[in-house]
Amino acid sequence: MANDLEQDREKAVPAAVEGNPETNALAADADNAVMDDWAAAMAEQADADQSTAPGNTASAAAGPGPEPVPAPLPELHERAGEVQNPSLDMILDIPVTLSVELGHTKIQIRNLLQLAQGSVVELERLAGEPMDVLVNGYLIAQGEVVLVNDKFGIRLTDIVSPAERAKKLR
């Protein structure tokens, strides 16, 4: 707050010359004006805080303006044959990225630049280990790779519990 007062004073009197009675009087007047402004603002804030304090309903009710009125909302109707869960309905159509991680490794940029067609990169995961199933980068399950109509798929073997997923988010 003292820093704000100094800035306000500098704005009010940009070039006060020490030893000059006129400029010193201007600086004192500017200081008093700034202090008066700050005192008025602080008093106004104290009044506002006091009027909105819990248990002080008399001054809050006497405040200016009409009482707030809730906006009318249209009725929500359940679609035929669907069980509606309002907490999930809003997010069911949000797209997410599901990916399966075969493995990972860390290599130096020098080795990365030497990679060519036919190079083999050793991963940290062992052969036969379950693959990680990630949704938006978060582990949700593990599974094994399967082949379905000449396409890769994954058979889920272990689902991460919601409690474990919540722990990892923290």
N, C-alpha and C positions, 0 to 999 in steps of 0.2 A: 504494500500500500504506500509506503514511504517513497518507493521508486516511482509509482504513478504520480504522486504529488510533485516530485522533482521534474518529471516529464511535463506535467501540466504547467509548472512554473516556467520551464524553458520555452514552452510554446507561447505563454503570455508575455514574457519579457525575454526576447532572444539575445539581447546584447546589453546586459547591465554592466556598467563600468564601475569598478570599485573606486571609492573616494569621491564620486560625483553625487552630490546630494539629490539632484533631480532624478537620476536613474535609480538611486537607492530607494527613493520614495515611491517610484513606479514599481519597483520590485516588491516593496512591502505591500503596496495596494494589490498587486497581482497575487501575492501570497495569501492575503486576506480573502480575496475573491475566490481563489481556488479552495481555500479551507472552508469558506462559507458554502460553496457548491458541494464539497465532500460531506460536510456536516448535514446539509439538507438531504442529500442522497442516503446517508446512513440512517437518518431519522425516518425517512420514508420507508426504507427497507425494514427497520425495526417495527414500524407500524404494520407493515404488510405481514411480517412474520407473526406478530402478536395476533392479528385478526384471523390468520389461518391456523392458529395453534389448535390442537385437539381439545375439545371441550369448550371452545369459545364459539358457540353457534350463533350467538346474538349478533356479533359484529359481522360474521360471515354471511348470515341471512340478510342483513341490511345492506349488503354490497350492491353496486349498480348492476343492471342487466337482468334479463328474464331468466327464469329457471330453465335448465337444460331439459329438452324433450327427446326421448329416445327415437331414433329414426325407424320408420316402418320397414320391416324386412319381409320378403315374400315367404310364403309357407313352403317348406321342403316336403315333397311327397316321395314316398318309397316307390321305386319302380317295381312292376309286377314280377314276381319270381326271384327278386334279388334281396339278399339280406344286406341291409345297409349298416355300415359301421362308420359313423362320421369321422372318427379319428384316423381311419385309414383311407377313406374314399378320396380325400384330397391329394394323396401322394401316390396312388396306384398307377397313374399314367406318367410319372416322372421317369425318364430314361436313365439307366445306370450302365456302367461298363463292367461286364463280368469277364474276367480273364483267368487263365490257368497258367501258373508259373512252373515251368519245367525245372528250373534251377537258376542259380546265379553264381557269379564269381567276380573277383576284382583283378584287373590287370592294369599294367602301366600303359600310358599312352604310346610309348615306344613299341610295345608289343601289339597294341591295337592297330597301329599304322602298318605293321608287318603282315596283318591278316590278308589272305588272298583266297580265291576260290579253292576249295578243297582243304583249307586249314581246319583243324579240330581244336575246339575250345573246351577244356575240361571244366565241368561244373562241380560245385560243392556237394550236390545231392547224389546219393548212391543209386545205382540201377535197382529198380523194384520198389523204391520208396514212393509213398503216395505224393501226388502233385497237390500244390496249394491252389485253392479256388479263391479268387479275390473279387470283391465288389468295390469298385471305385478305390482300389488300392488296399482295402481292409480284408484280412483273412476271415472267411466265413465258413470254409469247409476244406476237406481234403478228399481226394478220390484217385481212382486209377483210370488210365487212358483206355478207351475202347474204340473199336472201329464199327461205324454204323453206316451202311450203304456207301462205302468208299469215302466216308468222312470221319474225321476224328471226333470223339465225344468224351465225356468223363462220367464215370459212375461214382457217385458220392458215397464215400465209405465212413466219413466222420464229419459231423456238423459241429462247429464251434458254438458253445452255449451262449445265449445272450448275455449272461453275467460275465463270461470271459471276454466277449467282444467289448462290453462297456468298460472293463478294466483297462483294455489296451487303448481305448480312446483317451483316457485321462493322462 
